[in-house]
Amino acid sequence: DTAVSQTPKYLVTQMGNDKSIKCEQNLGHDTMYWYKQDSKKFLKIMFSYNNKELIINETVPNRFSPKSPDKAHLNLHINSLELGDSAVYFCASSLRGGRVNEQYFGPGTRLTVT
Amino acid sequence: GQNIDQPTEMTATEGAIVQINCTYQTSGFNGLFWYQQHAGEAPTFLSYNVLDGLEEKGRFSSFLSRSKGYSYLLLKELQMKDSASYLCAAFSGGYNKLIFGAGTRLAVHP
């Protein structure tokens, strides 16, 4: 069974479009995250939700809007896509307060903006 | 500030031992993670250190010195499948926030 799943796996779109990426976890975790990994493979946190509450909001353009309908789902909507948004976006989840706080990552969504 | 440093690339021979170093400066430090990431795949958890010392898990071991802001990942009996990027990440603050280094690309040769 897939622990953290993301859709779509690949997304190719043109500048100016609006797109969404969806994430779901079936691990019973209460915290979910969005990371961006750029072409230099640097993995950087964007947002984090704990029990549907936004707890981390890094310096990200407001064209990016996360939404958590429940603690098993975290979606990412991107408006007015730009070339620089091309990257791999990873969703992750963890159990806050656990001994290790290990984060489990989804397979990633490779976004290409042309 | 927040800073994680690790070498960009390393090469090693199959069957050998390799040590990947990581130095960090983060506020509210509360543990050090190592993740493995194969090309085109998601990062997967390898190890976690919160106290000083060595944690051993099979062929992989990780060490932490909080006073020196230093960690290393030790890989023994290298196999070709160990060719991957190894990401050092400091756990910071009370929000489950991981600060990742840029990763070390390890190439294992026959």
Backbone of each chain as ProteinMPNN parsed JSONL, in Angstrom:
{"seq_chain_A": "DTAVSQTPKYLVTQMGNDKSIKCEQNLGHDTMYWYKQDSKKFLKIMFSYNNKELIINETVPNRFSPKSPDKAHLNLHINSLELGDSAVYFCASSLRGGRVNEQYFGPGTRLTVT", "coords_chain_A": {"N_chain_A": [[0.841, -1.202, 0.0], [0.504, 2.212, -0.807], [2.162, 4.748, 0.981], [2.549, 7.599, 1.125], [1.112, 9.436, -1.316], [1.14, 11.131, -4.47], [-0.378, 13.217, -6.919], [-0.415, 14.919, -10.038], [2.227, 12.722, -11.337], [3.887, 13.742, -13.249], [3.925, 16.97, -14.698], [3.359, 19.128, -17.217], [3.26, 22.351, -18.376], [2.182, 25.602, -19.543], [3.592, 28.891, -19.191], [1.917, 31.151, -17.046], [-0.355, 29.679, -16.655], [-2.659, 28.047, -14.313], [-2.253, 25.577, -11.853], [-2.771, 22.488, -10.003], [-1.508, 20.353, -7.415], [-1.907, 17.237, -5.86], [-1.916, 15.597, -2.669], [-1.838, 12.728, -0.606], [-1.904, 10.899, 2.424], [-1.73, 7.748, 4.067], [-0.917, 7.014, 6.548], [-1.772, 7.725, 8.998], [-0.679, 9.989, 10.054], [-0.247, 13.305, 11.497], [0.802, 15.598, 10.528], [1.718, 17.395, 7.648], [3.652, 18.209, 4.712], [4.986, 20.436, 2.204], [7.626, 20.353, -0.073], [10.139, 21.85, -2.143], [12.254, 20.842, -4.712], [14.941, 21.913, -6.417], [16.755, 22.313, -9.55], [19.345, 21.972, -8.754], [19.152, 20.111, -6.867], [18.553, 20.862, -4.311], [16.707, 20.59, -1.447], [13.937, 22.152, -0.22], [11.88, 23.403, 2.376], [8.482, 24.397, 2.026], [5.777, 24.674, 2.976], [3.931, 23.693, 5.92], [1.472, 21.715, 7.515], [-0.356, 21.055, 10.454], [-2.708, 18.948, 11.681], [-4.608, 20.168, 9.962], [-3.985, 22.823, 10.325], [-2.081, 25.609, 9.376], [1.32, 25.673, 9.958], [3.927, 26.116, 9.223], [5.188, 28.466, 7.064], [7.102, 29.254, 4.712], [9.27, 31.646, 3.044], [7.611, 32.127, 0.406], [6.326, 32.791, -2.838], [3.118, 34.408, -3.052], [1.626, 33.285, -4.991], [1.551, 30.639, -4.617], [-0.548, 28.439, -3.009], [-1.38, 26.538, -0.336], [-3.644, 23.911, 0.697], [-5.483, 22.207, 3.099], [-7.778, 19.9, 3.373], [-8.363, 17.888, 5.176], [-6.605, 16.004, 7.717], [-5.297, 14.041, 6.337], [-4.823, 14.856, 3.811], [-3.148, 17.102, 1.64], [-3.053, 19.737, -0.455], [-1.616, 21.556, -3.217], [-1.864, 24.572, -4.759], [-1.021, 26.422, -7.607], [-0.79, 29.561, -8.92], [-0.641, 31.483, -11.969], [1.761, 30.435, -13.306], [5.336, 30.393, -13.49], [8.505, 30.315, -15.261], [10.545, 29.774, -13.45], [9.324, 28.197, -11.603], [9.577, 25.623, -12.283], [10.427, 22.478, -11.176], [10.917, 19.731, -8.863], [8.321, 18.755, -6.832], [7.816, 17.74, -3.607], [5.725, 15.994, -1.432], [5.325, 15.372, 2.046], [4.957, 13.53, 5.14], [4.483, 13.324, 8.714], [4.512, 12.199, 12.176], [3.745, 14.259, 14.628], [5.495, 14.861, 17.602], [6.291, 12.324, 17.922], [8.907, 9.935, 18.707], [11.017, 9.998, 16.9], [10.236, 11.66, 14.845], [10.282, 11.202, 12.13], [10.12, 11.921, 8.701], [8.065, 10.972, 6.017], [8.305, 10.668, 2.576], [6.507, 11.511, -0.405], [6.328, 10.324, -3.874], [6.969, 12.452, -5.495], [6.326, 15.259, -7.686], [7.012, 16.143, -10.865], [7.326, 19.198, -12.136], [7.144, 21.022, -15.066], [7.539, 24.058, -16.567], [6.807, 25.756, -19.45]], "CA_chain_A": [[0.0, 0.0, 0.0], [1.267, 3.445, -0.879], [2.07, 5.483, 2.228], [2.309, 8.98, 0.733], [0.931, 9.451, -2.762], [0.967, 12.451, -5.078], [-0.818, 13.249, -8.313], [0.152, 13.934, -10.967], [3.661, 12.485, -11.205], [4.511, 14.693, -14.165], [3.029, 18.055, -15.067], [3.974, 20.053, -18.161], [2.273, 23.393, -18.614], [2.744, 26.845, -20.055], [3.637, 30.058, -18.306], [0.666, 31.874, -16.868], [-1.448, 28.774, -16.28], [-2.859, 27.684, -12.908], [-2.282, 24.118, -11.719], [-2.815, 21.959, -8.642], [-0.907, 19.053, -7.118], [-2.607, 16.669, -4.701], [-1.145, 14.67, -1.835], [-2.618, 11.978, 0.382], [-1.137, 9.921, 3.198], [-2.569, 6.787, 4.787], [-0.107, 6.565, 7.675], [-2.332, 8.217, 10.254], [0.118, 11.12, 10.531], [-1.014, 14.524, 11.725], [1.53, 16.74, 9.972], [2.079, 17.221, 6.247], [4.593, 19.229, 4.242], [5.371, 20.569, 0.8], [9.004, 20.739, -0.328], [10.525, 22.085, -3.53], [13.639, 20.466, -5.009], [15.267, 22.564, -7.688], [17.662, 21.589, -10.46], [20.579, 21.68, -8.027], [18.786, 19.051, -5.925], [18.419, 21.409, -2.973], [15.35, 20.329, -0.975], [13.603, 23.265, 0.657], [10.511, 23.369, 2.86], [7.619, 25.505, 1.623], [4.641, 24.775, 3.897], [3.611, 22.545, 6.749], [0.185, 21.742, 8.2], [-0.576, 20.117, 11.538], [-4.156, 18.849, 11.915], [-5.257, 21.152, 9.066], [-3.581, 24.185, 10.654], [-0.805, 25.998, 8.789], [2.294, 25.958, 11.004], [5.152, 26.621, 8.591], [4.955, 29.151, 5.801], [8.382, 29.863, 4.396], [9.172, 32.769, 2.108], [7.154, 31.558, -0.858], [5.404, 33.736, -3.483], [1.722, 34.12, -2.713], [0.993, 32.501, -6.078], [1.456, 29.277, -4.106], [-1.505, 28.378, -1.902], [-1.684, 25.183, 0.123], [-4.955, 23.721, 1.29], [-5.574, 20.912, 3.762], [-9.179, 19.635, 3.698], [-8.332, 17.066, 6.383], [-5.195, 15.787, 8.053], [-4.705, 13.049, 5.44], [-4.668, 15.441, 2.487], [-2.578, 18.446, 1.526], [-2.949, 20.084, -1.866], [-0.859, 22.768, -3.515], [-2.34, 25.254, -5.957], [-0.068, 27.432, -8.062], [-1.361, 30.49, -9.905], [0.25, 32.255, -12.864], [3.026, 29.724, -13.288], [6.507, 31.023, -14.083], [9.555, 29.371, -15.641], [11.307, 29.424, -12.254], [8.583, 27.238, -10.772], [9.952, 24.278, -12.717], [11.138, 21.794, -10.091], [10.187, 18.576, -8.349], [7.63, 19.094, -5.587], [7.602, 16.565, -2.774], [4.872, 16.027, -0.252], [5.822, 14.491, 3.103], [4.131, 13.537, 6.345], [5.12, 12.81, 9.929], [3.689, 12.207, 13.376], [4.34, 15.232, 15.538], [5.6, 14.372, 18.964], [6.873, 10.992, 17.919], [10.283, 9.931, 19.18], [11.979, 10.293, 15.849], [9.7, 12.685, 13.948], [10.707, 10.877, 10.775], [9.22, 12.348, 7.629], [7.925, 10.06, 4.886], [8.119, 11.469, 1.379], [5.82, 10.995, -1.575], [7.199, 10.077, -5.024], [7.329, 13.702, -6.17], [5.659, 15.725, -8.91], [7.972, 16.931, -11.658], [6.619, 20.282, -12.831], [7.918, 21.72, -16.096], [6.818, 25.215, -17.091], [7.437, 26.141, -20.723]], "C_chain_A": [[0.866, 1.238, 0.0], [1.065, 4.254, 0.399], [1.738, 6.958, 1.975], [2.226, 9.001, -0.793], [0.688, 10.872, -3.251], [0.448, 12.278, -6.499], [-0.831, 14.686, -8.796], [1.635, 13.703, -10.696], [4.451, 13.441, -12.102], [3.473, 15.737, -14.556], [3.806, 19.013, -15.958], [2.925, 21.086, -18.537], [2.971, 24.663, -19.084], [2.712, 27.938, -18.998], [2.274, 30.711, -18.244], [-0.502, 30.993, -16.46], [-1.517, 28.596, -14.762], [-2.949, 26.167, -12.824], [-2.318, 23.716, -10.241], [-2.12, 20.608, -8.567], [-1.588, 18.538, -5.85], [-1.713, 15.677, -3.967], [-2.058, 14.018, -0.813], [-1.696, 11.034, 1.131], [-2.087, 9.03, 3.993], [-1.835, 6.213, 5.992], [-0.68, 6.977, 9.027], [-1.537, 9.365, 10.857], [-0.746, 12.376, 10.664], [-0.353, 15.766, 11.115], [1.942, 16.426, 8.545], [2.849, 18.433, 5.754], [4.618, 19.278, 2.715], [6.813, 21.058, 0.749], [9.172, 20.995, -1.824], [11.985, 21.658, -3.686], [13.994, 20.989, -6.391], [16.29, 21.741, -8.468], [18.991, 21.254, -9.803], [20.35, 20.676, -6.905], [18.661, 19.54, -4.489], [16.964, 21.304, -2.54], [14.982, 21.375, 0.068], [12.133, 23.222, 1.064], [9.751, 24.597, 2.389], [6.536, 25.728, 2.678], [4.567, 23.526, 4.764], [2.274, 22.775, 7.438], [0.179, 20.694, 9.294], [-2.064, 20.102, 11.858], [-4.919, 19.983, 11.218], [-4.889, 22.603, 9.375], [-2.211, 24.487, 10.068], [0.167, 26.37, 9.894], [3.637, 26.416, 10.46], [4.764, 27.237, 7.261], [6.238, 29.898, 5.477], [8.178, 30.986, 3.376], [8.885, 32.23, 0.715], [6.226, 32.581, -1.505], [3.956, 33.388, -3.186], [0.938, 33.536, -3.882], [0.812, 31.037, -5.658], [0.485, 29.268, -2.923], [-1.785, 26.928, -1.55], [-3.094, 25.126, 0.691], [-5.032, 22.312, 1.863], [-7.018, 20.658, 4.165], [-9.339, 18.752, 4.933], [-6.885, 16.655, 6.611], [-4.534, 14.713, 7.194], [-4.42, 13.61, 4.056], [-4.062, 16.832, 2.574], [-2.356, 18.722, 0.049], [-2.169, 21.378, -2.02], [-1.367, 23.349, -4.823], [-1.351, 26.356, -6.324], [-0.729, 28.264, -9.15], [-0.263, 31.108, -10.774], [1.658, 31.672, -12.899], [4.117, 30.459, -14.052], [7.559, 29.953, -14.38], [10.316, 28.865, -14.406], [10.588, 28.467, -11.321], [8.893, 25.801, -11.169], [10.845, 23.639, -11.667], [10.392, 20.496, -9.816], [9.6, 18.973, -6.994], [7.323, 17.8, -4.839], [6.645, 16.892, -1.634], [5.49, 15.068, 0.775], [4.862, 14.528, 4.28], [4.925, 12.982, 7.517], [4.115, 12.837, 11.066], [4.365, 13.121, 14.384], [4.356, 14.686, 16.95], [6.129, 12.964, 19.059], [8.341, 11.052, 18.311], [11.265, 10.418, 18.113], [11.515, 11.423, 14.94], [10.133, 12.47, 12.508], [9.655, 11.327, 9.772], [9.252, 11.336, 6.495], [7.567, 10.884, 3.655], [7.301, 10.739, 0.32], [6.779, 10.877, -2.744], [7.604, 11.329, -5.791], [6.473, 13.978, -7.395], [6.647, 16.596, -9.666], [7.199, 17.933, -12.491], [7.572, 20.952, -13.812], [7.053, 22.831, -16.666], [7.541, 25.694, -18.347], [6.973, 27.524, -21.183]], "O_chain_A": [[1.856, 1.308, 0.728], [-0.066, 4.43, 0.853], [0.78, 7.495, 2.53], [3.178, 8.62, -1.474], [0.11, 11.702, -2.548], [0.791, 11.318, -7.189], [-1.217, 15.585, -8.049], [2.234, 14.425, -9.9], [5.543, 13.885, -11.748], [2.293, 15.427, -14.723], [4.78, 19.631, -15.528], [1.827, 20.735, -18.968], [4.195, 24.775, -19.026], [1.922, 27.908, -18.055], [1.567, 30.814, -19.247], [-1.52, 31.487, -15.977], [-0.588, 28.937, -14.03], [-3.639, 25.539, -13.626], [-1.949, 24.49, -9.357], [-2.137, 19.825, -9.518], [-1.816, 19.286, -4.9], [-0.87, 15.01, -4.567], [-2.931, 14.662, -0.232], [-0.802, 10.433, 0.534], [-3.104, 9.486, 4.518], [-2.088, 5.082, 6.409], [-0.139, 6.621, 10.073], [-1.698, 9.683, 12.035], [-1.805, 12.501, 10.05], [-0.907, 16.862, 11.189], [2.449, 15.342, 8.257], [2.724, 19.532, 6.294], [4.314, 18.297, 2.036], [7.187, 22.025, 1.414], [8.452, 20.44, -2.654], [12.844, 22.057, -2.9], [13.427, 20.567, -7.399], [16.636, 20.623, -8.087], [19.689, 20.344, -10.249], [21.241, 20.421, -6.094], [18.661, 18.739, -3.554], [16.082, 21.865, -3.19], [15.627, 21.478, 1.111], [11.251, 23.032, 0.227], [10.296, 25.7, 2.352], [6.393, 26.829, 3.208], [5.063, 22.459, 4.402], [1.975, 23.881, 7.887], [0.652, 19.576, 9.094], [-2.625, 21.122, 12.26], [-5.757, 20.655, 11.819], [-5.425, 23.519, 8.752], [-1.277, 23.705, 10.244], [-0.108, 27.273, 10.684], [4.409, 27.047, 11.182], [4.098, 26.609, 6.439], [6.437, 31.031, 5.914], [7.065, 31.235, 2.912], [9.797, 31.919, -0.051], [5.412, 33.188, -0.809], [3.603, 32.214, -3.08], [-0.269, 33.318, -3.779], [0.032, 30.296, -6.257], [0.675, 30.002, -1.953], [-2.35, 26.18, -2.348], [-3.661, 26.137, 1.106], [-4.687, 21.341, 1.19], [-7.452, 21.153, 5.205], [-10.334, 18.857, 5.652], [-6.027, 16.936, 5.775], [-3.328, 14.494, 7.309], [-3.841, 12.923, 3.215], [-4.403, 17.63, 3.448], [-1.577, 18.038, -0.615], [-2.069, 22.183, -1.094], [-1.308, 22.7, -5.868], [-0.904, 27.12, -5.468], [-1.171, 27.737, -10.171], [0.888, 31.233, -10.355], [2.627, 32.349, -12.559], [3.878, 31.058, -15.1], [7.519, 28.848, -13.838], [10.682, 27.692, -14.324], [11.174, 27.979, -10.355], [8.513, 24.865, -10.466], [11.889, 24.184, -11.31], [9.377, 20.198, -10.446], [10.313, 19.469, -6.122], [6.666, 16.897, -5.358], [6.754, 17.925, -0.974], [6.106, 14.069, 0.403], [4.051, 15.446, 4.403], [5.909, 12.265, 7.337], [3.028, 13.405, 10.953], [5.423, 12.798, 14.923], [3.372, 14.126, 17.432], [6.388, 12.463, 20.154], [8.953, 12.118, 18.25], [12.211, 11.151, 18.401], [12.348, 12.084, 14.32], [10.328, 13.425, 11.756], [8.457, 11.135, 9.976], [10.318, 10.897, 6.065], [6.642, 11.695, 3.686], [7.39, 9.521, 0.17], [7.935, 11.286, -2.63], [8.489, 11.273, -6.645], [5.969, 13.064, -8.049], [7.068, 17.647, -9.182], [6.502, 17.565, -13.437], [8.66, 21.391, -13.442], [5.966, 22.579, -17.186], [8.733, 25.998, -18.313], [7.402, 28.002, -22.232]]}, "seq_chain_B": "GQNIDQPTEMTATEGAIVQINCTYQTSGFNGLFWYQQHAGEAPTFLSYNVLDGLEEKGRFSSFLSRSKGYSYLLLKELQMKDSASYLCAAFSGGYNKLIFGAGTRLAVHP", "coords_chain_B": {"N_chain_B": [[21.614, 32.213, 11.836], [20.703, 29.683, 9.386], [22.422, 26.909, 8.362], [23.706, 24.299, 6.458], [26.302, 22.186, 5.692], [27.82, 20.035, 3.374], [29.895, 17.733, 1.509], [29.89, 18.002, -2.066], [30.213, 15.949, -3.971], [31.25, 12.5, -3.956], [33.372, 9.675, -4.475], [33.691, 6.126, -4.449], [34.862, 2.758, -3.933], [33.398, -0.385, -4.671], [32.629, -2.469, -1.935], [34.228, -1.099, -0.187], [34.687, 1.359, 2.507], [32.97, 4.357, 3.257], [32.879, 7.722, 4.385], [30.675, 10.282, 4.986], [30.628, 13.613, 5.593], [29.048, 16.184, 7.595], [28.356, 19.456, 8.487], [26.677, 21.738, 10.626], [24.666, 24.629, 11.318], [22.153, 25.662, 13.103], [19.233, 27.203, 14.458], [17.563, 26.349, 17.494], [18.18, 23.629, 17.415], [17.431, 20.185, 17.275], [18.12, 17.565, 16.652], [19.51, 15.322, 14.18], [19.153, 14.276, 10.906], [19.65, 11.723, 8.423], [19.107, 11.178, 5.027], [18.522, 9.097, 2.188], [18.643, 9.448, -1.311], [17.807, 8.205, -4.33], [18.391, 8.748, -7.816], [15.796, 10.51, -9.338], [13.93, 9.652, -7.547], [12.085, 9.559, -4.371], [13.285, 11.01, -1.267], [14.485, 8.81, 1.262], [14.316, 7.714, 4.628], [17.215, 7.265, 6.598], [18.697, 7.5, 9.049], [18.718, 8.774, 12.458], [19.932, 11.065, 14.783], [19.936, 12.287, 18.029], [21.236, 12.541, 20.405], [24.676, 12.881, 21.411], [27.077, 10.78, 19.845], [27.37, 7.473, 18.419], [25.19, 5.886, 16.174], [24.246, 2.762, 15.125], [23.199, 0.924, 12.33], [22.922, -1.789, 10.748], [24.704, -1.855, 7.753], [25.019, 0.815, 7.763], [26.008, 3.661, 9.645], [25.625, 6.393, 11.899], [26.914, 9.422, 13.197], [26.995, 11.871, 15.783], [27.993, 15.049, 16.984], [27.045, 17.373, 19.074], [28.179, 19.584, 20.288], [30.124, 20.324, 18.506], [28.719, 20.779, 16.241], [28.46, 18.837, 14.207], [28.235, 16.008, 12.093], [28.434, 12.659, 10.838], [27.931, 10.251, 8.23], [28.412, 6.866, 7.935], [29.195, 4.442, 5.642], [29.427, 1.066, 5.167], [30.996, -1.785, 3.545], [30.413, -1.238, 0.802], [27.975, -1.206, -1.785], [26.933, -1.429, -5.217], [24.369, -0.447, -5.44], [24.292, 1.505, -3.557], [24.953, 3.855, -4.676], [23.932, 7.053, -4.808], [22.279, 10.095, -3.74], [23.059, 11.597, -0.636], [21.449, 13.046, 1.96], [21.884, 15.415, 4.411], [20.155, 16.56, 7.241], [19.021, 18.984, 9.466], [17.041, 19.024, 12.346], [14.877, 21.42, 13.371], [13.673, 23.7, 15.796], [10.259, 23.81, 17.117], [8.503, 22.797, 15.281], [8.628, 20.495, 13.704], [10.473, 20.992, 11.654], [12.594, 20.494, 9.013], [15.827, 21.242, 8.013], [17.516, 21.053, 5.132], [20.674, 19.968, 3.819], [22.56, 20.435, 0.765], [23.055, 17.971, -0.22], [25.042, 15.029, -0.84], [26.46, 13.563, -3.557], [27.045, 10.29, -4.098], [29.103, 8.096, -5.797], [29.492, 4.789, -6.533], [31.966, 2.615, -7.56], [32.884, -0.315, -9.481]], "CA_chain_B": [[21.206, 31.72, 10.539], [20.592, 28.249, 9.211], [23.381, 26.5, 7.354], [24.112, 22.896, 6.46], [27.352, 21.991, 4.693], [28.293, 18.683, 3.122], [30.584, 17.725, 0.215], [28.981, 17.885, -3.208], [30.361, 14.64, -4.605], [32.265, 11.575, -3.471], [33.413, 8.404, -5.183], [34.241, 5.048, -3.641], [34.917, 1.461, -4.604], [32.538, -1.445, -4.135], [33.242, -3.212, -0.839], [34.987, -0.196, 0.686], [33.968, 2.15, 3.51], [33.007, 5.789, 2.952], [32.329, 8.59, 5.424], [30.142, 11.541, 4.452], [30.574, 14.561, 6.694], [28.049, 17.249, 7.551], [28.399, 20.441, 9.572], [25.415, 22.475, 10.642], [24.409, 25.752, 12.238], [20.717, 25.91, 13.059], [18.659, 27.608, 15.734], [16.605, 25.385, 18.008], [18.552, 22.3, 16.938], [16.895, 19.1, 18.082], [18.353, 16.259, 16.049], [20.125, 15.312, 12.854], [18.671, 13.178, 10.075], [20.263, 11.401, 7.137], [18.203, 10.587, 4.055], [19.096, 8.629, 0.928], [17.782, 9.74, -2.449], [18.251, 7.741, -5.629], [18.011, 9.661, -8.89], [14.411, 10.444, -9.781], [13.062, 9.055, -6.531], [11.876, 10.334, -3.151], [14.214, 10.745, -0.171], [14.047, 7.811, 2.233], [14.961, 7.875, 5.92], [18.287, 6.342, 6.942], [19.082, 7.509, 10.462], [18.397, 9.952, 13.256], [20.712, 11.215, 16.018], [19.588, 13.451, 18.845], [22.282, 12.613, 21.423], [26.031, 12.656, 20.918], [27.503, 9.394, 19.77], [27.225, 6.692, 17.194], [24.027, 5.008, 16.014], [24.568, 1.79, 14.086], [22.047, 0.222, 11.764], [23.402, -2.611, 9.649], [25.913, -1.348, 7.094], [25.057, 2.273, 7.905], [26.125, 4.224, 10.991], [25.647, 7.857, 11.895], [27.536, 9.982, 14.394], [26.648, 13.27, 16.043], [28.615, 15.83, 18.046], [26.256, 18.606, 19.169], [29.056, 20.703, 20.657], [30.899, 20.716, 17.326], [27.835, 20.99, 15.102], [29.076, 17.936, 13.219], [27.718, 14.653, 11.97], [28.858, 11.918, 9.646], [27.27, 8.993, 7.861], [29.424, 5.891, 7.56], [28.636, 3.34, 4.874], [30.397, -0.026, 5.083], [30.748, -2.845, 2.55], [29.651, -0.535, -0.226], [27.403, -1.93, -2.911], [26.622, -0.543, -6.335], [23.068, 0.174, -5.205], [24.456, 2.632, -2.625], [25.138, 5.071, -5.476], [22.742, 7.878, -4.564], [22.574, 11.304, -2.974], [22.833, 11.457, 0.806], [21.037, 14.359, 2.43], [21.974, 15.703, 5.844], [19.082, 17.5, 7.578], [18.92, 19.335, 10.886], [15.675, 19.205, 12.828], [14.967, 22.714, 14.025], [12.487, 24.306, 16.372], [9.184, 22.952, 17.614], [7.504, 22.61, 14.228], [9.012, 19.416, 12.792], [11.042, 21.626, 10.467], [13.881, 19.952, 8.596], [16.649, 22.085, 7.148], [18.336, 20.109, 4.386], [21.851, 20.345, 3.066], [22.39, 20.269, -0.685], [23.222, 16.566, -0.566], [26.322, 14.518, -1.345], [26.254, 12.51, -4.569], [28.031, 9.23, -3.951], [29.198, 7.162, -6.916], [30.223, 3.581, -6.16], [32.513, 1.974, -8.76], [33.321, -1.713, -9.272]], "C_chain_B": [[21.152, 30.209, 10.496], [21.541, 27.851, 8.097], [23.754, 25.045, 7.543], [25.142, 22.728, 5.356], [27.733, 20.52, 4.595], [28.964, 18.681, 1.754], [29.586, 17.462, -0.91], [29.015, 16.48, -3.805], [31.434, 13.816, -3.928], [32.22, 10.334, -4.351], [34.062, 7.376, -4.273], [34.142, 3.753, -4.428], [34.006, 0.462, -3.904], [33.297, -2.237, -3.064], [33.976, -2.346, 0.16], [34.072, 0.458, 1.722], [34.067, 3.618, 3.1], [32.344, 6.565, 4.094], [31.914, 9.915, 4.804], [29.924, 12.483, 5.63], [29.514, 15.632, 6.484], [28.285, 18.174, 8.738], [27.159, 21.306, 9.477], [25.451, 23.626, 11.639], [22.932, 26.056, 12.108], [20.235, 26.333, 14.435], [17.653, 26.555, 16.178], [16.89, 23.964, 17.569], [18.024, 21.222, 17.873], [17.037, 17.759, 17.378], [18.85, 16.376, 14.625], [19.669, 14.063, 12.1], [19.593, 12.968, 8.88], [19.206, 10.699, 6.282], [19.005, 10.144, 2.843], [18.12, 8.953, -0.197], [18.42, 9.23, -3.725], [17.697, 8.686, -6.693], [16.563, 9.441, -9.309], [13.445, 9.854, -8.765], [12.937, 9.97, -5.313], [12.985, 10.058, -2.144], [13.634, 9.684, 0.76], [14.921, 7.901, 3.478], [16.039, 6.812, 6.128], [18.536, 6.298, 8.446], [18.721, 8.832, 11.114], [19.26, 9.939, 14.514], [20.218, 12.452, 16.75], [20.624, 13.64, 19.959], [23.641, 12.403, 20.769], [26.328, 11.168, 20.865], [27.151, 8.756, 18.453], [25.958, 5.836, 17.25], [24.322, 4.065, 14.865], [23.313, 1.054, 13.648], [22.526, -0.549, 10.545], [24.683, -2.054, 9.064], [26.07, 0.162, 7.289], [25.171, 2.663, 9.382], [26.119, 5.728, 10.866], [26.133, 8.335, 13.251], [27.121, 11.436, 14.53], [27.496, 13.823, 17.179], [27.897, 17.176, 18.091], [27.157, 19.807, 19.482], [29.843, 21.205, 19.453], [30.011, 21.012, 16.124], [28.236, 20.113, 13.921], [28.42, 16.567, 13.272], [28.414, 13.961, 10.814], [28.01, 10.674, 9.479], [28.354, 8.06, 7.359], [28.745, 4.725, 6.846], [29.712, 2.275, 4.705], [30.002, -1.001, 3.985], [29.912, -2.294, 1.395], [29.199, -1.46, -1.349], [27.051, -0.923, -3.994], [25.313, 0.208, -6.091], [23.135, 1.335, -4.209], [24.75, 3.935, -3.368], [23.846, 5.878, -5.418], [23.218, 9.199, -3.972], [22.227, 11.067, -1.518], [22.635, 12.852, 1.378], [21.138, 14.43, 3.951], [20.892, 16.741, 6.146], [19.034, 17.722, 9.079], [17.467, 19.598, 11.244], [15.663, 20.419, 13.742], [13.637, 23.145, 14.615], [11.433, 23.308, 16.82], [8.154, 22.601, 16.564], [7.852, 21.496, 13.26], [9.657, 19.957, 11.52], [12.428, 21.061, 10.196], [14.575, 20.939, 7.676], [17.629, 21.154, 6.454], [19.608, 20.763, 3.861], [21.599, 20.053, 1.591], [22.579, 18.825, -1.124], [24.613, 16.244, -1.079], [26.033, 13.391, -2.319], [27.39, 11.516, -4.454], [27.967, 8.31, -5.165], [30.057, 5.987, -6.468], [30.649, 2.869, -7.439], [32.947, 0.552, -8.461], [34.805, -1.783, -8.933]], "O_chain_B": [[21.514, 29.536, 11.462], [21.47, 28.401, 6.998], [24.079, 24.611, 8.649], [24.884, 23.089, 4.208], [27.94, 19.849, 5.606], [28.651, 19.527, 0.916], [28.575, 16.787, -0.719], [27.973, 15.897, -4.106], [32.405, 14.353, -3.394], [31.176, 9.982, -4.9], [34.886, 7.718, -3.425], [33.444, 3.661, -5.438], [33.872, 0.48, -2.68], [34.449, -2.622, -3.259], [34.316, -2.811, 1.248], [32.879, 0.168, 1.81], [35.118, 4.071, 2.649], [31.367, 6.106, 4.686], [32.724, 10.588, 4.167], [29.146, 12.196, 6.54], [29.134, 15.944, 5.356], [28.401, 17.712, 9.873], [26.654, 21.574, 8.387], [26.158, 23.595, 12.645], [22.501, 26.642, 11.115], [20.759, 25.881, 15.454], [16.974, 25.944, 15.353], [15.967, 23.174, 17.37], [18.147, 21.322, 19.094], [16.159, 16.904, 17.498], [18.642, 17.386, 13.952], [19.787, 12.942, 12.596], [20.23, 13.901, 8.392], [18.518, 9.78, 6.726], [20.033, 10.735, 2.511], [16.913, 8.757, -0.054], [19.448, 9.748, -4.161], [16.671, 9.336, -6.495], [16.158, 8.316, -9.599], [12.285, 9.587, -9.08], [13.59, 11.011, -5.229], [13.571, 8.976, -2.162], [12.429, 9.665, 1.013], [16.125, 8.138, 3.384], [15.821, 5.627, 5.877], [18.583, 5.226, 9.05], [18.461, 9.841, 10.458], [19.317, 8.937, 15.226], [20.097, 13.529, 16.165], [20.864, 14.762, 20.404], [23.734, 11.812, 19.693], [25.892, 10.398, 21.721], [26.699, 9.408, 17.511], [25.693, 5.156, 18.242], [24.616, 4.507, 13.755], [22.492, 0.625, 14.458], [22.535, -0.019, 9.434], [25.645, -1.807, 9.792], [27.132, 0.719, 7.011], [24.521, 2.077, 10.248], [26.553, 6.279, 9.855], [25.823, 7.758, 14.293], [26.921, 12.14, 13.54], [27.697, 13.165, 18.2], [28.122, 18.026, 17.23], [26.919, 20.912, 18.993], [30.19, 22.384, 19.386], [30.508, 21.455, 15.088], [28.338, 20.581, 12.787], [28.097, 16.045, 14.339], [28.928, 14.62, 9.909], [27.457, 10.127, 10.433], [29.123, 8.414, 6.466], [27.832, 4.101, 7.386], [30.783, 2.549, 4.164], [28.851, -1.048, 3.551], [28.85, -2.821, 1.064], [29.922, -2.352, -1.793], [26.891, 0.269, -3.731], [25.171, 1.363, -6.49], [22.158, 2.063, -4.033], [24.79, 5.001, -2.755], [22.805, 5.446, -5.913], [24.41, 9.393, -3.735], [21.228, 10.419, -1.202], [23.51, 13.714, 1.299], [20.558, 13.619, 4.672], [20.728, 17.699, 5.39], [19.011, 16.772, 9.863], [16.756, 20.306, 10.532], [16.353, 20.447, 14.761], [12.59, 22.969, 13.991], [11.691, 22.107, 16.892], [7.054, 22.158, 16.895], [7.422, 21.532, 12.106], [9.414, 19.437, 10.431], [13.321, 21.14, 11.039], [14.001, 21.41, 6.694], [18.473, 20.535, 7.102], [19.622, 21.942, 3.507], [20.565, 19.498, 1.22], [22.295, 18.485, -2.272], [25.277, 17.088, -1.68], [25.433, 12.381, -1.95], [28.553, 11.852, -4.681], [26.9, 7.807, -5.515], [31.209, 6.165, -6.071], [29.821, 2.555, -8.294], [33.334, 0.237, -7.336], [35.341, -2.872, -8.726]]}, "name": "protein", "num_of_chains": 2, "seq": "DTAVSQTPKYLVTQMGNDKSIKCEQNLGHDTMYWYKQDSKKFLKIMFSYNNKELIINETVPNRFSPKSPDKAHLNLHINSLELGDSAVYFCASSLRGGRVNEQYFGPGTRLTVTGQNIDQPTEMTATEGAIVQINCTYQTSGFNGLFWYQQHAGEAPTFLSYNVLDGLEEKGRFSSFLSRSKGYSYLLLKELQMKDSASYLCAAFSGGYNKLIFGAGTRLAVHP"}
